[in-house]
């Protein structure tokens, strides 16, 4: 449930309500809005049955949250969440553009691509240092060496770094180099990893699981939020269906659905969503038209020789540049900016 404080409730009144719920053995998280403060109560609300919260000074009303994801629900946080990453906002009017190769291969490669995508208008360089692969003999990434290469790319541009973290014990290591964690589709329900990311506090892109429902996806986000990290960015990257023509089925229904159900920002990955280079621009445009807060796109200057074999879905730098040029008109039409 949520406790909605009166407009103008004092700090002391809010603290008294929080203290009363804590005394009942429950956790709370606060959302301080423009009009009022909303306190989410986490736990078994029957513990408050003998505690007349409604009659306390400064309390306007109590409202149950029907969704199982309490903190991710728009009922708890009516306004859209906007996440700032070193001055770049995700979820606001400005669209966030993230681009780069599937994997970091060399310093020269990642710096070259970073300069290309920055010149086109991207604000983030993405690249994998640790690569979860279906087969155990496939290239798995260069680990910390690749993280250092990403740091070099950041130093030589004005881009922020996005890279994947795979295990709880690597959160500290990856956190020293990245500006935004990425949790891949295979780790969407790695609950120990979600909790560790929640305790770390750095922004995280949470990709939708291969076959997950929207509710399961939001419940995964809830694990991060419940640990105190409000900086969750959802990413629709396609789900597995019976269709085999494309790599995945990009579910753009998820964009308006998330906007209705949750306050969290959502971006779209048209590269993994389609797996086919020629389809990426069309689906990227459709994503922005549907209301996405940004894109994460694979870009490689020599995709035919990429080490992961994902070159078939990577845009060439000139294609990415053209895409951002085309997106400007769509952004204007939907009240956004690039």
C-alpha positions as a printed NumPy array, in Angstrom:
array([[  0.   ,   0.   ,   0.   ],
       [  1.003,   3.654,  -0.206],
       [  0.474,   6.43 ,   2.301],
       [ -0.295,   9.726,   0.577],
       [  0.671,  12.724,   2.672],
       [ -1.171,  16.022,   2.536],
       [  0.158,  18.778,   0.348],
       [  2.305,  20.764,   2.759],
       [  2.885,  17.967,   5.273],
       [  5.881,  18.832,   7.423],
       [  9.125,  16.902,   7.624],
       [  8.296,  15.951,  11.21 ],
       [  4.881,  14.571,  10.219],
       [  6.431,  12.472,   7.453],
       [  9.111,  11.159,   9.817],
       [  6.477,  10.178,  12.38 ],
       [  4.57 ,   8.14 ,   9.799],
       [  7.75 ,   6.425,   8.633],
       [  8.743,   5.666,  12.219],
       [  5.308,   4.184,  12.956],
       [  5.564,   1.8  ,   9.983],
       [  9.112,   0.791,  10.882],
       [  7.997,   0.061,  14.446],
       [  5.5  ,  -2.388,  12.918],
       [  8.37 ,  -4.221,  11.22 ],
       [  7.727,  -2.863,   7.716],
       [ 10.023,  -1.162,   5.215],
       [  9.272,   2.13 ,   3.487],
       [ 10.411,   4.041,   0.456],
       [  9.511,   7.63 ,  -0.263],
       [  8.611,   9.455,  -3.438],
       [  8.715,  13.221,  -2.97 ],
       [  6.603,  14.693,  -5.775],
       [  5.761,  18.247,  -6.74 ],
       [  2.362,  18.094,  -5.025],
       [  2.849,  15.678,  -2.14 ],
       [  4.989,  12.943,  -0.622],
       [  4.012,   9.31 ,  -1.161],
       [  5.314,   6.626,   1.198],
       [  5.358,   3.055,  -0.104],
       [  4.947,   0.472,   2.643],
       [  6.671,  -2.824,   1.86 ],
       [  5.652,  -5.96 ,   3.72 ],
       [  2.542,  -7.474,   5.26 ],
       [  0.202,  -4.528,   5.79 ],
       [ -1.781,  -6.493,   8.395],
       [  1.052,  -5.573,  10.767],
       [ -0.475,  -2.091,  10.766],
       [ -3.974,  -3.268,  11.641],
       [ -3.642,  -1.944,  15.181],
       [ -1.9  ,   1.238,  14.068],
       [ -4.275,   4.033,  12.935],
       [ -2.033,   5.525,  10.252],
       [ -5.01 ,   7.26 ,   8.621],
       [ -5.573,   9.44 ,  11.661],
       [ -1.988,  10.633,  11.976],
       [ -1.234,  14.294,  11.341],
       [ -0.31 ,  15.089,   7.762],
       [ -1.795,  11.899,   6.259],
       [ -4.231,  12.497,   3.414],
       [ -5.244,   8.923,   2.636],
       [ -4.055,   5.351,   2.278],
       [ -4.315,   3.568,  -1.054],
       [ -3.661,  -0.101,  -1.829],
       [ -1.411,  -0.977,  -4.769],
       [ -2.984,  -3.827,  -6.688],
       [  0.099,  -4.645,  -8.777],
       [  2.616,  -7.098,  -7.264],
       [  5.404,  -4.692,  -8.269],
       [  4.869,  -1.911,  -5.741],
       [  7.803,   0.442,  -6.27 ],
       [  7.816,   0.073, -10.058],
       [  4.098,   0.824, -10.242],
       [  2.778,   4.143, -11.458],
       [  0.402,   4.034,  -8.497],
       [  3.414,   4.654,  -6.268],
       [  5.182,   7.15 ,  -8.534],
       [  2.729,   9.025, -10.738],
       [  5.309,  11.172, -12.526],
       [  7.758,   9.687, -15.02 ],
       [ 11.122,   8.891, -13.499],
       [ 14.004,  10.718, -15.167],
       [ 17.463,   9.262, -14.543],
       [ 20.527,  11.464, -14.87 ],
       [ 23.83 ,   9.917, -15.924],
       [ 26.579,  12.499, -15.649],
       [ 24.231,  15.183, -16.945],
       [ 22.509,  13.089, -19.626],
       [ 18.865,  12.43 , -18.772],
       [ 17.047,   9.209, -19.606],
       [ 13.281,   9.509, -19.5  ],
       [ 12.978,  13.215, -20.164],
       [ 12.265,  15.102, -23.36 ],
       [ 15.73 ,  14.393, -24.749],
       [ 16.041,  10.892, -26.221],
       [ 18.974,   8.796, -25.004],
       [ 21.078,   7.228, -27.755],
       [ 23.43 ,   4.364, -26.917],
       [ 25.548,   2.754, -29.612],
       [ 28.611,   0.617, -30.117],
       [ 29.832,  -2.888, -30.882],
       [ 28.544,  -6.091, -29.36 ],
       [ 31.972,  -6.749, -27.837],
       [ 35.063,  -4.716, -27.072],
       [ 37.853,  -6.172, -29.214],
       [ 40.743,  -3.695, -29.138],
       [ 41.378,  -0.181, -27.86 ],
       [ 41.648,   1.055, -31.439],
       [ 38.307,  -0.541, -32.347],
       [ 36.288,   0.836, -29.43 ],
       [ 37.804,   4.334, -29.636],
       [ 37.178,   4.516, -33.379],
       [ 33.535,   3.448, -33.004],
       [ 33.047,   5.772, -30.029],
       [ 34.186,   8.745, -32.1  ],
       [ 31.885,   7.738, -34.952],
       [ 28.759,   7.429, -32.801],
       [ 29.529,  10.568, -30.806],
       [ 29.793,  12.556, -34.042],
       [ 26.35 ,  11.236, -35.021],
       [ 24.767,  12.335, -31.749],
       [ 24.997,   9.39 , -29.347],
       [ 25.605,  10.127, -25.673],
       [ 26.671,   6.598, -24.624],
       [ 29.134,   4.019, -25.921],
       [ 28.042,   0.422, -25.369],
       [ 30.281,  -2.614, -25.614],
       [ 30.6  ,  -5.969, -23.913],
       [ 33.593,  -6.79 , -21.736],
       [ 32.014,  -9.987, -20.426],
       [ 29.99 , -11.821, -23.072],
       [ 27.416, -14.453, -22.057],
       [ 27.245, -16.808, -25.03 ],
       [ 25.024, -19.775, -25.801],
       [ 28.015, -21.996, -26.561],
       [ 30.903, -22.442, -24.094],
       [ 33.517, -22.289, -26.85 ],
       [ 32.406, -18.946, -28.267],
       [ 34.3  , -15.723, -27.568],
       [ 33.472, -14.691, -24.002],
       [ 34.996, -11.217, -23.893],
       [ 38.269,  -9.839, -22.515],
       [ 37.01 ,  -8.963, -19.029],
       [ 38.81 ,  -6.214, -17.142],
       [ 41.11 ,  -5.504, -20.089],
       [ 38.027,  -4.613, -22.128],
       [ 36.71 ,  -2.45 , -19.294],
       [ 39.931,  -0.463, -19.432],
       [ 39.489,  -0.057, -23.19 ],
       [ 36.002,   1.333, -22.588],
       [ 37.438,   3.764, -20.048],
       [ 39.916,   4.929, -22.69 ],
       [ 37.069,   5.486, -25.156],
       [ 35.274,   7.595, -22.554],
       [ 38.415,   9.661, -21.955],
       [ 38.83 ,  10.369, -25.666],
       [ 35.181,  11.359, -26.187],
       [ 32.355,  12.89 , -24.177],
       [ 30.456,   9.6  , -24.012],
       [ 29.227,   7.665, -20.978],
       [ 29.895,   3.914, -20.794],
       [ 27.29 ,   1.133, -20.817],
       [ 28.48 ,  -2.44 , -20.311],
       [ 27.106,  -5.729, -19.044],
       [ 27.678,  -7.243, -15.619],
       [ 27.042, -10.972, -15.289],
       [ 27.611, -12.044, -11.687],
       [ 27.193, -10.479,  -8.224],
       [ 30.902, -10.665,  -7.427],
       [ 31.743,  -8.676, -10.594],
       [ 29.476,  -5.726,  -9.7  ],
       [ 32.226,  -3.887,  -7.843],
       [ 34.756,  -4.423, -10.636],
       [ 32.443,  -3.378, -13.466],
       [ 31.131,  -0.498, -11.365],
       [ 34.62 ,   1.051, -11.261],
       [ 34.588,   1.475, -15.041],
       [ 31.004,   1.822, -16.232],
       [ 28.491,   4.639, -15.913],
       [ 25.5  ,   2.368, -16.487],
       [ 25.261,  -1.337, -15.737],
       [ 23.515,  -3.565, -18.257],
       [ 21.751,  -6.738, -17.171],
       [ 21.261,  -8.988, -20.176],
       [ 18.223, -11.049, -21.033],
       [ 19.691, -14.221, -19.49 ],
       [ 20.153, -12.464, -16.156],
       [ 16.769, -10.78 , -15.862],
       [ 15.806, -13.234, -13.113],
       [ 19.237, -13.617, -11.538],
       [ 17.861, -12.417,  -8.222],
       [ 21.149, -12.296,  -6.309],
       [ 22.612, -10.13 ,  -9.089],
       [ 19.533,  -7.884,  -9.086],
       [ 19.858,  -7.375,  -5.333],
       [ 23.568,  -6.581,  -5.582],
       [ 22.902,  -4.002,  -8.311],
       [ 20.194,  -2.559,  -6.065],
       [ 22.672,  -2.123,  -3.23 ],
       [ 25.277,  -0.565,  -5.531],
       [ 23.029,   2.31 ,  -6.619],
       [ 24.465,   2.986, -10.095],
       [ 21.93 ,   3.184, -12.993],
       [ 21.099,  -0.135, -14.616],
       [ 19.557,  -1.128, -17.95 ],
       [ 17.377,  -4.167, -17.289],
       [ 16.773,  -6.097, -20.499],
       [ 13.589,  -8.116, -20.83 ],
       [ 14.009, -11.877, -20.512],
       [ 13.826, -14.071, -23.606],
       [ 10.349, -15.359, -22.763],
       [  9.28 , -13.148, -19.882],
       [  5.944, -11.461, -19.431],
       [  5.757,  -7.748, -18.74 ],
       [  4.755,  -8.483, -15.142],
       [  7.79 , -10.736, -14.628],
       [ 10.   ,  -8.01 , -16.092],
       [  8.607,  -5.376, -13.72 ],
       [  8.978,  -7.756, -10.784],
       [ 12.654,  -8.138, -11.715],
       [ 12.956,  -4.344, -11.616],
       [ 11.284,  -4.454,  -8.212],
       [ 14.23 ,  -6.445,  -6.818],
       [ 16.567,  -3.574,  -7.699],
       [ 14.178,  -0.889,  -6.453],
       [ 13.508,  -2.714,  -3.184],
       [ 17.225,  -2.592,  -2.347],
       [ 17.16 ,   1.201,  -2.615],
       [ 18.347,   1.832,  -6.181],
       [ 15.729,   3.952,  -8.037],
       [ 17.782,   4.165, -11.251],
       [ 16.278,   1.361, -13.339],
       [ 15.96 ,   1.686, -17.122],
       [ 13.892,  -1.015, -18.801],
       [ 14.952,  -2.304, -22.227],
       [ 12.734,  -4.144, -24.679],
       [ 15.021,  -6.307, -26.83 ],
       [ 12.675,  -8.837, -28.367],
       [ 11.207, -12.048, -27.019],
       [ 11.273, -15.616, -28.274],
       [  8.198, -16.675, -30.248],
       [  7.458, -19.287, -32.895],
       [  8.682, -16.917, -35.617],
       [ 12.152, -17.823, -36.909],
       [ 12.618, -15.288, -39.706],
       [ 14.027, -12.726, -37.283],
       [ 16.345, -13.385, -34.353],
       [ 13.607, -12.392, -31.897],
       [ 10.172, -10.799, -32.049],
       [ 10.51 ,  -7.135, -31.064],
       [  7.487,  -6.477, -28.856],
       [  6.818,  -2.767, -29.293],
       [  3.511,  -3.275, -27.452],
       [  5.725,  -3.248, -24.369],
       [  6.527,   0.45 , -24.763],
       [  3.009,   1.867, -24.221],
       [  2.269,  -0.942, -21.761],
       [  5.229,   0.045, -19.574],
       [  4.322,   3.72 , -19.87 ],
       [  0.859,   2.906, -18.535],
       [  1.902,   0.485, -15.785],
       [  5.162,   2.003, -14.572],
       [  7.005,   5.27 , -14.096],
       [ 10.359,   3.776, -15.144],
       [ 11.974,   4.878, -18.428],
       [ 12.095,   2.361, -21.267],
       [ 14.501,   2.091, -24.187],
       [ 14.468,  -0.329, -27.131],
       [ 17.162,  -2.523, -28.663],
       [ 16.237,  -3.021, -32.347],
       [ 19.516,  -4.836, -33.07 ],
       [ 18.847,  -7.88 , -30.891],
       [ 15.133,  -7.453, -31.487],
       [ 15.522,  -8.231, -35.186],
       [ 19.002,  -9.65 , -35.721],
       [ 18.918,  -8.274, -39.276],
       [ 20.766,  -5.067, -40.157],
       [ 18.287,  -3.885, -42.785],
       [ 15.399,  -4.094, -40.295],
       [ 17.093,  -2.12 , -37.521],
       [ 16.36 ,   1.434, -38.795],
       [ 12.65 ,   0.735, -39.339],
       [ 12.177,  -0.774, -35.896],
       [ 14.229,   1.999, -34.283],
       [ 11.926,   4.585, -35.845],
       [  8.849,   2.632, -34.771],
       [ 10.181,   2.446, -31.212],
       [ 10.556,   6.216, -30.937],
       [  7.122,   6.732, -32.489],
       [  5.698,   4.327, -29.885],
       [  7.101,   6.456, -27.05 ],
       [ 10.444,   4.875, -26.159],
       [ 12.855,   7.058, -24.189],
       [ 15.854,   6.017, -26.254],
       [ 17.639,   3.307, -28.206],
       [ 20.586,   0.979, -27.732],
       [ 21.957,   0.04 , -31.152],
       [ 24.859,  -2.095, -32.315],
       [ 27.32 ,  -0.197, -34.505],
       [ 30.571,  -1.569, -35.929],
       [ 32.924,  -0.161, -38.547],
       [ 33.864,  -3.686, -39.744],
       [ 30.933,  -5.916, -38.771],
       [ 31.877,  -8.759, -41.117],
       [ 34.972,  -9.37 , -39.   ],
       [ 33.477,  -8.844, -35.532],
       [ 34.563, -11.423, -32.96 ],
       [ 31.053, -12.3  , -31.769],
       [ 29.405, -13.08 , -35.078],
       [ 26.723, -10.461, -34.385],
       [ 27.893,  -8.302, -37.292],
       [ 24.775,  -9.185, -39.282],
       [ 22.735,  -6.959, -36.95 ],
       [ 25.269,  -4.139, -36.565],
       [ 24.822,  -0.887, -38.433],
       [ 27.752,   0.68 , -40.259],
       [ 28.656,   4.131, -38.859],
       [ 27.161,   5.934, -41.861],
       [ 23.905,   3.983, -41.426],
       [ 23.751,   4.982, -37.762],
       [ 24.385,   8.599, -38.709],
       [ 21.532,   8.485, -41.224],
       [ 19.261,   6.831, -38.671],
       [ 19.745,   9.638, -36.139],
       [ 19.166,  12.194, -38.869],
       [ 15.878,  10.507, -39.791],
       [ 14.834,  10.138, -36.166],
       [ 14.945,  13.87 , -35.579],
       [ 11.719,  14.357, -37.537],
       [  9.955,  11.551, -35.692],
       [ 11.165,  12.944, -32.362],
       [  9.662,  16.337, -33.168],
       [  6.36 ,  14.705, -34.112],
       [  6.082,  12.983, -30.731],
       [  7.322,  15.919, -28.678],
       [ 10.869,  14.69 , -28.09 ],
       [ 14.358,  15.827, -29.063],
       [ 17.582,  14.218, -30.322]])
